Amino acid sequence: MSALKRTPFFAFYSAYPESRSIDFGGWELPVQFAGIQKEHEAVRSRAGLFDVSHMGEFMVTGSGAEAYLQRMTTNDVGRLADGQAQYSLLCYPDGGTVDDLLVYRLGEGRYMLVVNASNIGKDFQWLQDHLPESGVELTDRSEETLLLAVQGPHAERIISEVTDVPLADLKPFHFVERAAVCGVEVLLSRTGYTGEDGFELYAPVDAAAALWNGLLEAGSAHGLMPAGLGARDTLRFEAKLPLYGQELSQDISPLEAGLGFFVKLDKADFIGREALLAQKEQGVPRRLVGIEMIDRGIPRSHYPVYAGGQQIGEITTGTQSPTLKRNLGLALVDARYGEIGTELEVEIRGKRLKAAVVKAPFYKKSR
C-alpha cells in the first residue's frame, strides 16, 4: 500500500489535540480540527481557514490557449478579462462530466486551471489528449503550489490586516496575481466553496509556515479557526455547491446537476455540446433537487429514492444541516418528480420514510 500524500501544512495539524485526519483520495487530510459543528458555525458567523492544497493547478499557455479552452470547457472563456476567474466544466462527448473546475485568466495566452484532487491525473491526461499540434502548452503545477482558503463574513477584515490590496474593490471571481499577503507573494482570489464570502490564496509550497501562522495570528481577534473536510462538505452542501463523484460524474451531466448557467451552448463548439444541446431541447431525464425528510431519518449518499412504489433516483449528499437543524438531502431523480412539494420516500436502513422536494440552495448568505 502506497503512503498517503500530505500537504505542506500537515505538520501544523498536530497542534490541535482534537484534529483527526482521514484518507481522502490518497491524501491524509484533516476531517476536523475542533469538531465539524464548531468549524461549520465559525465559517457561517466568523471565519474558517481551510488547507485545500490537495487541489490541482494546471497552467495553459500559448497563442492558442483561449481557443483550446473554448473547445475543452463548457463556459465562455472569451468573456474573461485579465484578473477574472470563472466556474466551468469539462465534458465527455456524451455530455457526462470529466470534472468541474475554475479557469483563471492571468493574461493574454496565460490561464490557470484549478481541478479536483481526485481527478488530477485523469484531467491532465484528458487535456493532454486534446492538445493541438502547436500553440498551446499544458503544465501541471499541483505539487509546487499550496492553496489556503479563508472563508466567512470576517474574511475580508482578516485578509486586510496582512495585505495592502484594496479588498473592498476586489469583486467575487476576481483576483490579483501578485499580491503580498503575510509578506509572501500569492495569487489572491475572491472565490470559495462554502456559500460565504471569502478568499483563496495560491503560493509556492515553501510559503506554508508564513501564511498559516500569519493568517491565524491576524484572525485571532476575529474568531478565525482552522476547519477540515467535514465542515467544508456541510457548508458546500447547504449552499448546493456540487461535489464531483456525488452531484457530478461521468454519468451525470452539468444540465442534470442544475448547472446550465455555466454551459454556454451558444458559443463555439466544445466537447459535449451536441449531447448537452439535445438534452436541453428534449428535456433532461433527471434533475438534482433538494429534499427534506418528513419522517425521522437522515438521508445519506446513495440511499434510494422512491415515488409511487418505484425507485426514481437516489440521494447524492445528505445530512442534518448544521445551520438549519433539518434533515436535508440533494437527490438526483426522474425529472417528472422534481417539482417543489412532490412527496417522495427515502429508503433508510430498509425502511421507506416520507420526504418532500424543497427549494435549494438550503442556505444563502445574508447581504
Buried (B, 14 or more C-beta within 10 A) or exposed (E): EEEBBBBBBBEBBEEBEEBBBBEBBBBBBBBBBBBBBBBBBBBBEBBBBBBBBBBBBBBBBBEBBBBBBBBBBBBBBEEBEEBBBBBBBBBBEEBBBBBBBBBBBBEEBBBBBBBBBBBBEBBBEBBEEBBEEEBBEBEBBBEEBBBBBBBBBBBBBBBBBBBEBEBEEBEEBBBBBEBBBBEBEBBBBBBBBBBBBBBBBBBBEEBBBBBBEBBBEBBEEBBBBBBBBBBBBBBBBBBBBBBBBBBBBBEBBBBBBBBBEBBBBEBEEBBBBBBBBEBBEEEBEBBBBBBBBBEEBBBBBEBBBBBEEEEBBBBBBBBBBBBEEEBBBBBBBBBEBBEEEBEBBBBBEEEBBEBBBBEBBBBEEEE
